[in-house]
Amino acid sequence: MRADFEINGGGSVYLLKPLSRAAEIWVEENIRQDNGFQPYWPTVVIEHRYIANVVSGIQAKGYTVQR
């Protein structure tokens, strides 16, 4: 089974990459491209202090995340 999201990085910045159309829609509805500096859209740049909450929100909606 393929994951819906992939997380890369560590330290101070993570990249959250949607791997399915449903994941792209989730990103568009919950994070939005105009939310901070997003040069790799639809891959989202997330500060380390927010990544745990974002992943929890993703998983609460039934999506899967891989590292």
Secondary structure, DSSP 8 states (H G I E B T S, - for coil): ---SEEEEEETTEEEEEE-SHHHHHHHHHHT-TTSS--TTTTSEEEEHHHHHHHHHHHHHTT--EE-
